[in-house]
Every structure is written in structure tokens, then in C-alpha cells.
């Protein structure tokens, strides 16, 4: 008879998963539940009574043009930062994987930006891009028509996209490099023996083999850009000029914590959560089809 | 020898802990940082040294916003400090809650007689409830002033600051012609240009006595001369007389004024110390009351800053300590210490008189600060000059600031920009009214 180590008592298993369940409950389901409740009531900041208002908060949020603007800007931000950071992360990873001169040093240097916390990075970039004092404006000879993120919304948006992508390219770099190095050398050597050049090998062998990482990075970059952008926007632009960089997460913060409109902010968080769920669902449904896991 | 030494150490330790255990400890959270936060710490230290019954522990929360948010979170978790500093725009939410102990009750319960009429009227009226009673203690108080560069004005033959807006724009033009690149620095801040401007010129910002008489007040700045002054300011900007200075452009208005780049700015009297400490060497400058519109009688300006609140849920002993602290900071000597080390003004008449007799205002670097009190006392307080008590005022300020940013970037006309900001602000007000449905303004 075969001997198997099993736990006959069911409660022991429950005990083992309990810590994890507790954590998920405390840090996810409980706050989400509270936000849900607030989203359907009018919550007074200092407590003391709140009234059930049904979908009023959602109606109000969707009737607000500024809110649609923040959704649109968040999507633009997600698309551009995902593209920029993945392209640059991949380029650097391929270069390091090729073992170009000095790659050991660069391998470490390229990871650093990710270790810089977002507000610190944002502060540095704010100094670089300040229209009157920054290094960048010295380069463009302080021409305010050409570069003025303090007044031009497009410039401000470009500025936060660049800062965020700079930081996230490092993150992408780590994953892409790991994926590239996991490709068996024999496959690449075989193709080299068959006479395939560097570019041919990259496009026909390496990139197809790292599509799972590619897909993973896409999902992570997009979801992260919705949440992680806060520190950068808060330090660099405060959502300005005139709401031009007001992303969804910053608007939630401002309305909730600064404006003390807890209910409106809660409704916006629920919408943000739904948008991220839908986006992730579509990515898994339609893009994952093109991914080859083996 | 050694054991004797150890014993004395033990005895010392014991006496220290025994002494510490006797003192009632209580907490105060505030929103000031840097230099100002340091002065708050010194005030707390002075209080602790002045008596042996209580020990106040003062903690900076990093900013006014954080102090408010953290106090709310702590209050909801029943872990709030005894005293919290809440900035002017956060007054209404707290006033409508049951989270505080009214200042009068706190002092009466603990046997302190406070002369409530001693507060400068423009300050006490701002924070008082509809019955004219203070529920919190005005603490760091300021008002907006015009900072002007005397050297630059001397070059265009002027020895006094402009008194009206018309005169101001004329002077800016002459300054420009005299070769000054940045006659005036501006940063979209609504506080001097909307709130103070309206009070000084006796124009309502909102119906219902600027909101003091009810939560159903409506924001109406688009109906008054505010629109005109923004039009003039925009024209001056287009002519190069006004330059935008914000942290995003690379320098704040205070930095631009202090280093001599810009010749005029409208800012809080609290910046008086900063300008003095960071100014270009030998630069001659002064402050003046904000300009009025031509032909308008000057009214009192509004107080800005924050007040101290005692929060619910503490022990009687802690409240006794809080009352002792409030009594301590109300002393004229405390006012002198506070105003000397910050740019803030004294909040009581007796504090102001005491500082005058001490000769505080006679010499640099404090000379000129008495004009802030003069500005607050320019007229008896009326409906339009009492203050602004509107719900969601932080959001309203932001809507107006966003509109001004768009106006100055030529994205929208002055009227359209202000009108849409007013519409959006009224939506904020109606939501606030609904949130507090059935609540009467205390």
C-alpha cells in the first residue's frame, strides 16, 4: 500500500491558510467594503451620521466633465508610459544580454532608477524641467513658447510621462534581462551557426521566446501606472496646470483627502477598480492569445 | 566608592521618573514645519518649563492638510491628540461635527477667566460661531500684504507704495519702462486676489453673509469687481508687467521678490521674516496694505492661518493641561515670543499693545509688521469682511486657481473661466449642504 503524508484534520488546513486570509481581508476586502459603503452614502469627514444616497455619487462623478478628462488622461498616461518604459527597458536589456563592452557596470546602473522612490525622482525631474531654472530649459535657451510645463498642459503631461517612464524602464529592464538570459544559449548558438545575424536572432528567436515576460510587463505596467503615478504627479505638478495632469488617482486623493469629499472619492476609487479589472480582463482575453508559454 | 556612585545614579533616575510620572502628558498635533515648526517646539518647551504639572508633546504632521487628515483618521480610531491645529479653510467641517470641546466651555470648566473681547475683532469674528463665540483658539494668524521694493520705486520717483489698483498698474508700467524685467510676481493664489480683495473692497464672495448664515450660501464672485481686477491683471500680464512665479517655473514669488528679480508681490505677512532672512544684501523693501479699488473706502482684510482645537475623548486631567496651555499662549509675553520668531501677528489687543510698548515695531527687521494689524483693523467687521465660511473651500480655491491658470494661458476668456469655476464651486457647495443635511450652522 502506498503511504501518503496527508492531513486528516480539515481544521489544520484552515489554520494554515488563516494568516493569509486575514491579511487579504484586512488589507483588501475590508477597505474595499468600506469604500463601497461610502460610495453609496454621504460621509461626514469627522463622523457623525451618513445618509444613504444610492447611485448619486456615481451619477455626480460621471456628470463631471473634469472626471472624464481624468479618465482620458490616465489612459494616455498608461499607454505612453507602458510603451516608453518597455521599449527602453527592452533595448537596454538586449544590449546587456549581448555582452557589449562594460555591460557588467551598466547592468547595475540601469537598475538604479527603480530603487529611487517616486517623489525623489519627481523632485529631481522638476528641477531639470523647471522652465526658468532647469537644466533642460538652459538647453532650449529658456524659450517659453517651446518649453513651459508651468503653463502648457501638454508639456506638463510629457514631463510626468518622461519621469515615470525613466523609473519604470529600469523595472522592465530587470525582467527582460532575466527572461533573455533564461533562453538556452544552445538555441542562439545554433541559429548563429546557421548564419543568422544579430537582428535576425533577436526578432526570430529571442523576442518570440520572451513573449510571456512581455505580456506580464504589459499588464503590470498598465495597472501600476494607474496607481503609482501619484507620487510623481503630487510632487511635480499637483495635477496642474489647470487639471492638465490630473490623473484619476490624483483626483481621488485631492477630492478625498484635501477636499474632504470622502464619498465622491470613494465612488471614484470604485470606478478606478472596475476600469483596472476590465483592462486586465481584456489583456488576458485578447493579448494573451498571442503569447506562447513554451 | 563605586557602589555609592551607582546608588546616586539610581536615586537620580528614580527621582526623574517619579517627577515625570507626576506630570500629566498630552499631545498637540500641528501642521507647521521648518523654521516655523521649530518655533512651535520652542513654545511647547517654554510651556513645559513654566510649570511642573503638565507636559505637552508637540508633533508636526508635515503640513496643514496632513494635520487635518491625520487628526480625522485618529479621531475616527479614537486615538486623537488633545489639541490639534486646523487651518482656516478646515474650520467649517470641524464646527459642524461633534468632535471638539468648545473653547469657552473648556476654559470655564477649568477655572480660567479669558477676556474674549481682547481678541482682535477681525480675527475672533472669522473663527467664531453664529453667536459670536469662539470654539477654537486663534493661533498663528496673518493677513495678506503688498511687498514692494523701495529701491525700484525710488528709481521711478516714488517713496510710497501704491494705494489703489489703478495706481499699482500705473507704477508697474513705469517700472517696466525703467527696465525692470519683472515688475510684479504672481502665482495664481486666490487668497490675496479673491478673498482679501473682496473683503477690503467690501464685496461679497458668497450669499448668506459669505456663508456665515447658512449652508445654502451661493458663490457669487463672478458678479462683482473681482472679474474686473482679473481682467486688468491679465492685461498687465499680456503687457509683460506681471510674471508668473510658481515652484513649477523654478522660483516662488517670495524667492523672486527676495532676490530682487520682481519688484512687487502680494503675499502673507508671515513671509516678512523669510524675505528679511533671504533677501539680496542691502535691498530696501517694505510692506504696505493691499491696494483698494479707486474711490472705495478701505475695509478690514481677512485673517489667515490656523486655530487650535481641543478634541473630544480625553481625560479631565488632559483637558486641564490643554486649558493651561491655551492660557499660557494667550499671555502677552508668549505673543511677543511667537511674533518675534515667526512673521505671524499677535491675535489679542493686549498682545499687540505689549509688543508696541516693548518697541518691537520700531526697528528693522520687524518694522512694518504693524501694518498687518492696521489692515485687519481698517474698519469694523461687517458681513463681507468677517470671513468666508463655505463648505469644501479647499476645492473651491482649486477650481478658481485652475480657472485662473487657464485664463492666463489664453485658453478661456476671463468671464467664461470665472463663470465655470463658480458653477463648479456651487456644485461643491450643494454637495456639502447635502452631506450635512439637517445640520444647523452652530
Interface residues (C-beta under 8 A of the other chain):
Chain A: X42 X43 X44 X45 X46 X47 X48 X51 X53 X60 X66 X126 X130 X131 X132 X133 X134 X137 X148 X149 X150 X151 X152 X153 X156 X236 X237 X240 X241 X242 X243 X254 X255 X257 X258 X259 X260 X261 X263 X264
Chain B: X65 X68 X69 X72 X75 X76 X90 X93 X94 X96 X97 X98 X99 X244 X246 X247 X248 X249 X250 X251 X392 X394 X395 X398 X401 X402 X403 X405 X406 X408 X409 X411 X424 X427 X428 X431 X434 X435 X436 X437
